[in-house]
Amino acid sequence: MTMTTERLIDDLSTKLRAVPRRAVERRLALSLIVGMVVSGLLMAGSLGIRADLASALRGFAFWMKTGYVGTVAALCAAASVRLAHPDTAPPGWLWLLGLPVLVVAVLAGLQMANAPPEAWAGLWLGKTWTVCPFLVFGLSIPIFVALTRGLAKLAPTRLRATGTLAGLTAGASAALVYCLHCPESTAGFLLVWYSAGIGLTGLLGALAGPRLLRW
Amino acid sequence: MPGHEERLRPLMLAALAGDAGSYHEMLSAAAPLLRGYFRRRLGNAPEDIEDLVQETLIAIHTRRATYDGVRPFTAWMYALARYKLADLLRRGQAEISLDGFEDILSGGDFESAAAARMDVEALLASLPAKQARVIRETKLEGLSVAEAAAQEGLTVADVKVSVHRGLKQLALRLKGK
């Protein structure tokens, strides 16, 4: 019994290779990039990229949207990196996620204040509210799969929290990809429907995390 | 006993840089620490304990990239060990810890057997009466699930559920020790 443990130790020692610096970050970044490329190709092939992208790049709405989902993606990705280590808890700075939400909520309020009441419904619903969350969710699946596969090779110990953060990261990254297609331009739409799509993947992560992330 | 952290951490850092000798020394020193860790939590189940020690050593190896060199090494190692233990308990193999008590009861000298019997009784007493009864019948008195069900006037499924819940509770308690 002890003999086989000794043999195991010999065996593991001969298999040792040096670990590069920031190996966890690298592995998860690779997963994220692979997932986003697949998701981007999927979107370009099915939904297409908005024809007026060049002019959209000069407007405010595009940068508001990418700024919002990009910030959420970055924060959630950083938290996922933390949770990939066995001896850590969900980071205390996750409350920072409230900041982009708050900024977009304030922008939504300003846009409402500057529009006549007849236009308010349009500010919140746009033209695509029935499909937006589901498209973001669908585009997030390749990223979610890549991220959870990467995480399962690391050492998460809080699987539900890790799954949730991986889901939110995948959702927000998919939303970033979706910005290349989505024609909507209001803060209210972004706040509700983008967040709903991101939240769906977060929910998927919370439900599937304990199963997908076991090691 | 000071010094595990001070001794193991530099070895692990050298191992991460590729030094197989330090790595071998670190794993060899970690194994008995892990053995003690699992023994304190699982009681007397030597095969289980050695399985967990080996699983944890393998986890140390395959997941060594997740050791952040500026944090304490032993905390990282025990976090892996805790996960492996929780995973075992989650898989419902916690019965093994009770089987361990059975071994003590059926063999060994009277004094340790009596002490173990008291441990088991104390643990069972902390459970709801029904769970304690079906565990005693199926795990200690050797009745089959069907026999215990007949004796208690319960369905087979009911007995299975009670045994399972009770064992889970006991496993949690042992883990908390």
Interface residues (C-beta under 8 A of the other chain):
Chain A: M1 T2 T4 T5 E6 L8 I9 D10 L12 S13 T14 K15 L16 R17 A18 V19 A23 V24 R27 A84 H85 P86 D87 K153 L154 A155 T157 R214 W215
Chain B: A15 L16 A17 G18 D19 A20 G21 Y23 H24 L27 S28 A31 P46 E47 E50 V53 Q54 L57 I58 A59 H61 T62 R63 R64 A65 T66 Y67 D68 R71 P72 A75 W76 A79 L80 R82 Y83 D87
